[in-house]
Amino acid sequence: MRTQGITPVPIAFVLNSCHPGGTERQMIELLRRLSPDRWLVHVACVHADGEWFPDVLEAAATVSEFPFPSFRHRGAMRQAMAFMRWCRALDIAVVHTTNLFTNIFALPAAAYAGVPVRIANRREINPDKTHSQIMLQRAAYQFAHKVVANSRAAADRLRLERVPAGRVATVSNGIDSCAFAATRSRRPLRKIVVVANLRKEKGHDVLIDAAPEILRHFPDASFDIVGAGPELEALRSRAAAQGVSDAFTFAGYEPDVARRLKDADIFVLPSRSEAFPNAILEAMSASLPIVASAVGGIVELVQEGRNGLLVSPGDPHSLAHGVCRLMADRALGARLGRTACQDVQGRYSFDRMTSAFEAIYISELTRRGGALKHAHALAS
């Protein structure tokens, strides 16, 4: 409910699409939670599609599409010009981009449109980015007043890319921990779940290669792979080659991740690269014992032997050893899961994340004189 007589600050979020993913979930939850007394939320989509597009339509005042297939396409410049006109027409005060593609597309255009505050996102460590993409994003960062990383690991990468320290801020991901809360059974720990898009950097192949060793020790173990992506057929073939297909279920995209976590006994994330994975937060909220690669932002969430187990990335034997350790010691798994749940509840709420982003928006508006025009809304 908006307070009468107060004109909220027009803010624009720029999304590549609304297909399920960690970045998309965090940004959609953020724009849903911004106070309508303070912010008038507009959304620009490069591709206005995806399973979560209805959530965006419900949360935003307006949603507009600026489609083009790649930066080499002649339509890219035309859409950038259209985005500039859109920003001016809506008198946008803050533009918040969300990933590499939208950083490159929208930050320069917003600057040329005269948008007072431009906020960029950094939510990955570049596992699959080309040198040209990284260079383009570094150039686009020159048009941002703040580049917000979601982990210390992502912030460190920004500094390696010579983004000035004064432009870098860190806001960790949020979660609705109550949505994933679960009472764990006292059964043996045998059912493993992985929740991640099927991409190479997520390391599903490492788990498949570890499975024969796990099954030798625990023949009743099973593996649920939850997520969709381009590696599906390659992973199916790998499981067949390893002779473990019968133990694996490839569940595809699952809207009810909480149910999958509730049904599982152990959560595994064998990624080769991570900034700050939502999946780990969800598993912690579900009190699941976790075995994960010691990479990127994972080590900011999981402390070895305290709230989970860390293993060497890309090492099937190390992963198998961690999983077997939990399967052999249910009490250890229960203790790790309880501690993980306690850790996440007070530190990673969506309210905390939203407040942190609002503080950045207001600080930058104040610094650049934009706060005077919207003083009543910002004081609400």
N, C-alpha and C positions, 0 to 999 in steps of 0.2 A: 504494500500500500504506500503510495507516494504522498508526501506531505504537500498540501496545497500552498502555492505561492513560491515554491522553491524549484528552480530550474536545475536539474542535475547535470553533471559534467558528461558530455558526449565522449565515450571511449570506444575504440574499435579494436576488436580482436581479429587477427588474420590467421585463418586455418587453411592448411592445404586441402584436407578433406575431413570427413567425420567417420572414417572407418575406425574400428577398434584399435587402440594402441595406447601406450602409456602417456605420451604427450597429449593426445586428444582427450583422454579421461581427465587429466589434471586441469587442462585449460577449460574444458566444459564445466567442470565442477567449480572452477574459479568464477567464470562469468555468471553462473547460476547463483552464486552466493554474494555477489556484490550488491550493496544496499541500493534499491531503486530511488531512495531519497538523495543519494549522493552521485550515482552513476547511471547514465543512459547508455545501455549496452547495444552496440551495433556489431555485426559480424560480417566479415568479408571472407568468402571461401574461394579458393582457386578452383576447387571442384565441389559443388554443393551436393554431395552424395555420401553414402555410408550408413551403416546401421544406427549410428548415433545422431544422424541429422535431425530427426524429430525432437531430440532433446535441445538442440541448438535453436530450432524454430520456436520452441516453447519459451526459452529463456531470454532471447534477444528481442529488442524493439524492432530491428530490421535485419534481414539477411540478404546479402547480395553476392552474386557469383562473378568471378573474373577469370574465365577458363582459358588456358593455353597449355599445350603438352610439354613444352620445354623452353628454355631460354634461347635456344637457337631458332625457334619458330618465329615467323614474322608477326604472329599475334601477340607475342610477349610485350613488345613495346606499346602496342595498341591498348592492351589491358592495363599496363602501367599508367598510361595517360588517363584511362577511364577511372582507375583507382584514385588518381590525383583529383579528378573532378568530383568524385564521390566524397572524398575527405573534405573538400571545400564546401560542397553542398550541405553536408551534415554538420559543418563547423566542428570537426573532430578535434578534441583537445589532447587526447592521448591515443597513440597507436601502439598496440602490443602484438608483436609477431611471435610465432610459436615454434618454428623449426628452421632448418637450413633453407629450405625452398622459400618459405615466406619471409625469412630475414633478407634474402637476396632480392626478392620481388618488391617488398613493401617498404623497407626502410628508406631507400633512396627516394622512392616516389612520395612517401609521406613528408620527407624533408623538403622536396621541391614544392609540395602542396602547402607548405608553411605550417604543418602540424606542430604545435609547441613542444610536445613531449613524445619521444620515440623510445620504446622499450623493446629490446630483443631478448630472445630466449637462447640458452645453450643447454641441451638436455641429452647430449651424447658425447662420446669420445672419438668420433670419426672412424669407426671400424670399417665402414664400407664406402667412405667418401673418396672421390678422386681428388688429385692435387688441384685441378681446376676449380672444383666445387669449394674446396677449403679456401683457395685464394679469393674466389668471388665473395664468400661469406666474410672473410677478413676485411675486404673492401667495404662491404655493406655495413659492418660494425662501425665504420667511421661516421655513419649517419645516426647512430643510436646514442642516446644520453646515458643509458644503462644497459648492460648485457647481464641478464640474470641467469646464473647457473643453478642447477638443482642439487649440486653436491660439491664438496671440496675438490673432488677429482676433476669435475668439469670446469671449475674455476681455475684450477692449476693449468688445465689445457689452454684456457683462454690466455693466461699469462705467457705460456710458451709461444702462443701465436701473437704475442706482443700487443694484446689489448691492454691499454693503460689500467693499472690497478684501481684508479679512482672511478673507472667506468664499470667495474665488475662488482656485482652483488650476488649473494647466495641465499636462495630460498628453497629449502628442501620440500619434497613432495608431501602432500597431505593424504589422509585416508579417513573414511568413516569406519572406525574400528568396530563399532557395534554391529555393522552389517556383516562382519566376518566372524564374529564371536562364535565359538563352538565348544561344546563339552566333549572332551576326548574320551573315547572308550578305553578299556583296559586290555584290549585284544593285543596280540603280538603285532609288531610294526612290520608290515609286509607290503602295503600298498603305497607305491611311490607316485607322486604327481608332479608334473612340470607344467607351469602355465606361462607360455611365451609364444609370440609369433614365430612361425617356422622360418627363421633366417639363420644364415651360417654363424653369425656372431653369437647366437644363443647357445650353441654347443650341444644341441640334441644328439649329434653324432657321437659325442664323447660318452654320453649316457648309454647309447646303443652299444658302443664298444666295451663299456664297463659291464653290461648286463650279463654276459656269459660267466664272468667271475662271481657276480652277485648270486646268480642262479645256482652255481655250483655249491655255494654255502647255504643258500635259502631257496630251494626249488619252488616254493609256493609264493615267491615274490612276484609282483605284477607292476606294470608301468602304464600310467595314464598320461598321454601327451595332449594337453589342451591348448589349442591355438591353430590358426590357419596361416598359410604362407607359401612362398615359392619352393621351399625345400621338401614338401610333403612326399613326392614320389621318390626322391633320392633317399629320404629317411626310411620309407617303406622297404626300398630295395636293400638298404644297408641292414635293416633288421632281419630280412630274409637271408642275406649272405652270412650273417652272424648266427643264424639258426635260432633266433629269439622272437620271431614274429608272434608266436602264440602268447607270449607274455606281455605284448604291447597292444595298447588301444590308442588309436589316433582319433581323438574325439572331435577335432575341428574347432571352429569358433563356438564358444559357450557363453551365453549372456549371463548365466547364473554361476559365476566362478565360486561364490561362497558355498554352494552345494558341493561342488567338486572338492573343495578344500575340506569340507566337513567329512566327506566320505574317505579321505586319504589318511595315511599314517605318517608319511615323511614327505617333505617338500624338497625338491632338488632344482637348482638353477646352475647349470654348468657353463655359464657364459664365458666367452673369451674377452668381452668388453662390456662394461655397463657404466652408466653415469649414476643413477639412483633408481633402482628398479621398483616399480609399484608392486610387482608380484611378490617381492620379499616382504614388503609392508603388509600385504594381504595375508601371506602365510604366517607372519608373526602375530597378526590380529587373531588368526584362527588357532593359535597355540600349537602350531605344528613345529616339530623339530626340523631344522633346515640344514641341508648340506649344499654349499655354494662355493663357486670359484672365488679365490682371493684376488679380485680385480676391481679397479675403479671405486665407485661409491658403495659397492657391496661391503667393503671392509669398514665403512662408516656405520653400517647397520649391524653387521654380524661380528661378534667378538668370539674368537675361537674358544670353545669349551665353556663359554658363559651362556650365550643365547643361541648357539648354533655351532656348526663345524665348517671350517674353511679348508678347501683343497686346492691343489695346483691346477691352474687352467690348462685345458687341453690334455690332461693326463687321466686316461681311463682307470688305471690302477689306483691312483690316489682317490678318485671319485668312488670306486668300488669299495675301497677300504673304509671311507667315511660312512657310506650307506650301510655296510655290513656291521660296522661298529654300533650303529643305532639299532639295527635289527637284532643284534645280540644282547642289547641292554635297554629294555623298555623303560626302566627307571631313569636312565640318562636322557632318553628322548623326552620323557614327561617333564623332567626338570628344565631342559633347554626350551621346550615349548612354553612353559609357564613364564620363564624369565623373558622370553621374546615378547609375549603378549603384554607383560607389565611394562616393558620398555617402550612399546609403540603407543600405548594408550595416552600418555601424557605429553608426548613429544612431537607427534606427527598428525595432528588434527587438521581437517580442512579449514576450520576457523582460524587456526594459527597461520596457515599458509595464506589465506585471504587477507588477513590483517597485515601480514608482511608485504604483500604486493601493494595493498592500499597505501601503506606508508611510503613506498617507493614512488607511487604515482603522485601523492600529495607533495612529497619532498621536491620532486622534479618540477611540478607545476609551480610551486612556491619559488624555486630557484630561478625559473624562467619567466616569472611574472604572470603566468596563466592562472594562478590561484585567485588573483584579485577579481577577475571576471566571474568566478564561481565561488566566491567566499561563503555565501549562504549555504550552498550545497555541501561544501567541504566541512562546514561547521556542524552539519546536521548529525 
